[in-house]
Amino acid sequence: MGSKGRSAHIDCFSGISGDMFLGALLDAGLAEGELRRQLTLLDLAGWELASEKKQCGGIAATALRVTCRDDHPHRTLADIRKIIEASGLARECKTRALAIFSLLAEAEARVHGTSTDKIHFHEVGAVDALLDIVGAAIGLAALGIDRLSCGPLPMPSGWVECAHGRLPLPAPAVCELLKGVPTYGVDLQQELVTPTGAAIARAVASGFGPMPPMRIQAVGYGAGSRALANGQPNLLRLLIGSPLDACEAQEVEILETHLDDWAPETYPHLCERLFALGALDVSLTPLQMKKGRPGFGLRVICPPVAGQALKECIFTETTAIGLRFRREQRLTLPRETGTVPSPWGRVRVKKISTPTGEVLTPEYEACRQLAAAHEISLREVYTEVARARPADFKKEE
């Protein structure tokens, strides 16, 4: 495998565990022989890896099981770091595996009120978890996955037995690991997200939410070890493909305010500041305000992460004393920026993939500069661009 530049999305409709994630990687094309070969580089004895194909809810999936001796010691983060660093694994795999274990150590330390160097991992430090985590790093590298997202995670109720005794679900370490991550409650009293699974998702995913635009090339299903009481398939789905360049957020924040007693000639400056802070779109609409005064409606569309900075900018750069804001979903068409030939040289355009085919649209500023440089009309430049075909498009490097 190993083709770089692939994207993946973790669909956690029944949660995530380490063996489910590794099973999904195998199901999506990771060679089991290569996985075994690299895991032996850890120089750990007394373990066996077994995978099998099984049906779960009518869906073919891969179930992975790791068995090991009972005499393995409980390990600290320092012990695990020594094992991984001393192995013959690639640096990329070592870095990713250690990042996952560091998140686990930090979560466990917060739960138990101690420091990471004093945490003995128990289940987390057991050989099966070590193999799951290192195997996840091996699999992502072998499949060439360098961008990964994750859907919202289900949170059940109930109890789980572990080395610390009886703990409420979701497990306390899971709650720590998933701070700031989209989650939702489900009416099940079974563990769905394990600490190892939560740490893998948190460490490897660059974002949480809907699946980003991609052309799907492979789908893998990893089976969980238990049947779920509500009858839904206990599976983790991994979708792998090539990313599409519709890179805007598909969940956006809408900021709105009404402006009066404001100098509209400052609008170009305001736009420049808002776009520099991450705005995706800015619009201004004339309004008839109360008492008959003219005013303006300002609307800004942005990724949620940019919302706070943009709100502060609006308060600083306008006369606004209040704002309204909300979250909305949106759908955007995949597009690429590039150039097409013209009598005056190559012209910058967008190539947009629509449901009926590819369409080229001129970039206004590039066409305006070309018209001014050659003392021709803007309409003439647009007419020439309209003659170009998608086959003439050359993507910008």
GIMO-V867133 format. One record per residue. PHI is phi as a letter, one per 40 degrees, with the letter a starting at -180 (* if undefined). D_FIRST is the distance of its C-alpha to the first C-alpha in Angstrom with 2 decimals. Layout:
phi->PHI d_first->D_FIRST
phi->PHI d_first->D_FIRST
This chain:
phi->* d_first->0.00
phi->g d_first->3.77
phi->c d_first->5.71
phi->c d_first->8.96
phi->g d_first->11.84
phi->c d_first->10.90
phi->b d_first->13.74
phi->a d_first->14.42
phi->b d_first->17.80
phi->c d_first->19.23
phi->b d_first->21.95
phi->c d_first->24.34
phi->c d_first->26.99
phi->b d_first->27.74
phi->g d_first->26.88
phi->a d_first->24.21
phi->b d_first->24.07
phi->c d_first->21.72
phi->c d_first->21.02
phi->c d_first->20.63
phi->c d_first->17.95
phi->c d_first->16.02
phi->c d_first->16.70
phi->c d_first->15.39
phi->c d_first->11.98
phi->c d_first->12.00
phi->c d_first->13.42
phi->c d_first->10.84
phi->h d_first->8.02
phi->c d_first->7.78
phi->c d_first->8.77
phi->c d_first->12.42
phi->c d_first->13.01
phi->c d_first->10.68
phi->c d_first->12.40
phi->c d_first->15.70
phi->d d_first->15.33
phi->c d_first->14.83
phi->c d_first->17.54
phi->c d_first->19.92
phi->c d_first->19.89
phi->c d_first->22.10
phi->f d_first->24.89
phi->b d_first->26.09
phi->b d_first->27.95
phi->g d_first->29.02
phi->b d_first->26.06
phi->b d_first->24.21
phi->b d_first->21.15
phi->b d_first->21.41
phi->b d_first->19.58
phi->a d_first->21.05
phi->c d_first->20.88
phi->a d_first->23.94
phi->c d_first->25.74
phi->b d_first->26.86
phi->g d_first->29.18
phi->g d_first->28.04
phi->b d_first->24.34
phi->c d_first->21.84
phi->a d_first->20.05
phi->b d_first->18.58
phi->b d_first->21.13
phi->b d_first->20.35
phi->b d_first->23.30
phi->b d_first->23.87
phi->b d_first->27.22
phi->a d_first->28.94
phi->c d_first->32.45
phi->c d_first->35.07
phi->c d_first->36.26
phi->c d_first->33.59
phi->c d_first->35.37
phi->c d_first->35.12
phi->b d_first->33.38
phi->c d_first->33.99
phi->c d_first->31.55
phi->c d_first->32.63
phi->c d_first->31.81
phi->c d_first->28.28
phi->c d_first->27.79
phi->c d_first->29.00
phi->c d_first->26.63
phi->c d_first->23.53
phi->c d_first->24.82
phi->c d_first->25.78
phi->c d_first->22.38
phi->c d_first->19.96
phi->c d_first->17.22
phi->c d_first->15.84
phi->d d_first->18.32
phi->d d_first->16.09
phi->c d_first->15.74
phi->d d_first->19.45
phi->c d_first->20.59
phi->c d_first->18.95
phi->c d_first->20.19
phi->c d_first->23.60
phi->c d_first->23.88
phi->c d_first->23.53
phi->c d_first->26.10
phi->c d_first->28.39
phi->c d_first->28.58
phi->c d_first->29.47
phi->c d_first->32.10
phi->c d_first->33.64
phi->c d_first->33.88
phi->c d_first->35.43
phi->c d_first->37.79
phi->c d_first->39.04
phi->c d_first->39.61
phi->c d_first->41.58
phi->g d_first->43.35
phi->b d_first->42.23
phi->b d_first->39.98
phi->c d_first->36.35
phi->c d_first->37.45
phi->b d_first->39.68
phi->c d_first->37.22
phi->b d_first->36.42
phi->c d_first->33.40
phi->f d_first->34.48
phi->d d_first->31.89
phi->c d_first->29.60
phi->c d_first->29.82
phi->c d_first->29.52
phi->c d_first->26.84
phi->c d_first->25.15
phi->c d_first->24.84
phi->c d_first->23.68
phi->c d_first->20.84
phi->c d_first->19.99
phi->c d_first->19.98
phi->c d_first->18.14
phi->c d_first->15.59
phi->c d_first->15.17
phi->c d_first->14.62
phi->c d_first->12.05
phi->c d_first->10.11
phi->c d_first->10.48
phi->c d_first->9.32
phi->c d_first->6.15
phi->c d_first->5.39
phi->g d_first->7.01
phi->c d_first->10.20
phi->b d_first->13.22
phi->b d_first->15.84
phi->a d_first->16.93
phi->b d_first->20.21
phi->a d_first->22.15
phi->c d_first->24.96
phi->d d_first->28.40
phi->b d_first->28.83
phi->c d_first->31.51
phi->b d_first->34.32
phi->c d_first->36.38
phi->b d_first->39.66
phi->h d_first->41.07
phi->b d_first->40.65
phi->b d_first->38.23
phi->c d_first->39.25
phi->a d_first->37.68
phi->c d_first->38.83
phi->c d_first->41.00
phi->h d_first->42.71
phi->c d_first->42.71
phi->b d_first->40.94
phi->c d_first->40.94
phi->c d_first->37.91
phi->c d_first->35.91
phi->d d_first->35.85
phi->d d_first->37.41
phi->c d_first->34.30
phi->c d_first->32.32
phi->c d_first->35.05
phi->c d_first->34.83
phi->c d_first->31.05
phi->b d_first->31.26
phi->c d_first->34.12
phi->g d_first->33.61
phi->c d_first->30.79
phi->c d_first->31.58
phi->b d_first->32.67
phi->a d_first->34.92
phi->c d_first->37.19
phi->b d_first->36.89
phi->c d_first->39.62
phi->b d_first->38.01
phi->b d_first->39.13
phi->a d_first->35.86
phi->c d_first->33.30
phi->b d_first->30.36
phi->b d_first->28.87
phi->c d_first->28.80
phi->d d_first->29.12
phi->c d_first->25.71
phi->c d_first->24.17
phi->c d_first->26.30
phi->c d_first->25.34
phi->c d_first->21.57
phi->c d_first->22.21
phi->c d_first->24.67
phi->c d_first->22.66
phi->c d_first->19.26
phi->c d_first->20.68
phi->c d_first->22.17
phi->a d_first->24.39
phi->b d_first->25.89
phi->i d_first->27.11
phi->c d_first->26.17
phi->c d_first->22.67
phi->c d_first->22.30
phi->c d_first->21.82
phi->a d_first->18.35
phi->c d_first->17.07
phi->c d_first->15.49
phi->b d_first->12.30
phi->a d_first->11.81
phi->b d_first->14.49
phi->b d_first->14.70
phi->b d_first->18.10
phi->b d_first->19.07
phi->c d_first->22.59
phi->c d_first->25.35
phi->c d_first->27.77
phi->b d_first->30.91
phi->c d_first->32.28
phi->c d_first->33.53
phi->c d_first->37.27
phi->c d_first->37.10
phi->g d_first->35.03
phi->c d_first->31.97
phi->c d_first->28.58
phi->c d_first->27.40
phi->b d_first->23.80
phi->b d_first->21.38
phi->b d_first->19.30
phi->b d_first->16.07
phi->b d_first->15.42
phi->b d_first->12.31
phi->a d_first->12.72
phi->c d_first->13.75
phi->c d_first->16.95
phi->b d_first->20.26
phi->c d_first->22.94
phi->c d_first->25.59
phi->c d_first->25.47
phi->c d_first->28.89
phi->c d_first->29.50
phi->c d_first->29.97
phi->b d_first->32.60
phi->b d_first->35.29
phi->b d_first->38.65
phi->b d_first->41.74
phi->b d_first->44.56
phi->b d_first->47.98
phi->a d_first->51.46
phi->b d_first->54.77
phi->b d_first->56.38
phi->b d_first->60.05
phi->f d_first->62.10
phi->b d_first->59.05
phi->c d_first->58.96
phi->c d_first->56.40
phi->c d_first->56.33
phi->c d_first->54.06
phi->d d_first->51.38
phi->d d_first->49.37
phi->c d_first->49.32
phi->c d_first->48.31
phi->d d_first->45.41
phi->d d_first->44.20
phi->c d_first->44.32
phi->c d_first->42.61
phi->c d_first->39.68
phi->c d_first->39.33
phi->c d_first->39.06
phi->h d_first->36.27
phi->c d_first->38.15
phi->c d_first->36.29
phi->a d_first->39.57
phi->b d_first->43.28
phi->b d_first->46.22
phi->b d_first->50.01
phi->b d_first->52.39
phi->c d_first->56.21
phi->b d_first->58.10
phi->c d_first->61.72
phi->c d_first->62.17
phi->c d_first->64.94
phi->g d_first->68.46
phi->g d_first->67.42
phi->c d_first->65.58
phi->c d_first->62.64
phi->a d_first->59.31
phi->a d_first->55.56
phi->b d_first->52.65
phi->b d_first->49.63
phi->b d_first->46.21
phi->b d_first->43.00
phi->b d_first->39.51
phi->a d_first->37.01
phi->c d_first->34.02
phi->d d_first->35.59
phi->c d_first->34.63
phi->c d_first->36.86
phi->d d_first->39.78
phi->c d_first->41.98
phi->c d_first->42.01
phi->c d_first->42.86
phi->c d_first->45.66
phi->c d_first->47.17
phi->c d_first->46.97
phi->c d_first->48.82
phi->c d_first->51.54
phi->c d_first->51.89
phi->c d_first->51.92
phi->b d_first->53.90
phi->c d_first->56.96
phi->c d_first->54.96
phi->b d_first->56.20
phi->a d_first->53.86
phi->b d_first->50.45
phi->b d_first->48.87
phi->a d_first->45.14
phi->a d_first->42.83
phi->c d_first->39.17
phi->b d_first->37.95
phi->c d_first->34.80
phi->a d_first->33.88
phi->b d_first->31.63
phi->b d_first->30.59
phi->c d_first->29.20
phi->c d_first->26.04
phi->a d_first->27.27
phi->b d_first->26.46
phi->b d_first->28.96
phi->a d_first->29.57
phi->b d_first->32.38
phi->b d_first->34.14
phi->c d_first->36.77
phi->a d_first->40.50
phi->c d_first->43.73
phi->b d_first->43.71
phi->h d_first->40.12
phi->c d_first->36.88
phi->b d_first->37.38
phi->c d_first->35.17
phi->a d_first->34.19
phi->b d_first->31.92
phi->b d_first->29.80
phi->b d_first->29.88
phi->c d_first->28.00
phi->b d_first->30.73
phi->d d_first->30.83
phi->b d_first->32.61
phi->h d_first->30.53
phi->c d_first->30.00
phi->b d_first->33.05
phi->b d_first->33.95
phi->b d_first->36.36
phi->c d_first->38.13
phi->c d_first->38.12
phi->d d_first->41.82
phi->c d_first->42.11
phi->c d_first->40.43
phi->c d_first->42.71
phi->c d_first->45.74
phi->c d_first->45.23
phi->c d_first->44.83
phi->c d_first->48.00
phi->c d_first->49.93
phi->c d_first->48.85
phi->b d_first->49.92
phi->f d_first->52.87
phi->b d_first->51.77
phi->c d_first->51.62
phi->c d_first->48.63
phi->c d_first->49.00
phi->c d_first->48.54
phi->c d_first->45.22
phi->c d_first->44.02
phi->c d_first->45.21
phi->c d_first->43.20
phi->c d_first->40.02
phi->c d_first->40.63
phi->c d_first->40.51
phi->c d_first->36.91
phi->b d_first->34.20
phi->d d_first->30.61
phi->c d_first->29.59
phi->c d_first->31.63
phi->c d_first->29.65
phi->b d_first->27.87
phi->c d_first->25.80
phi->c d_first->27.06
phi->c d_first->24.98
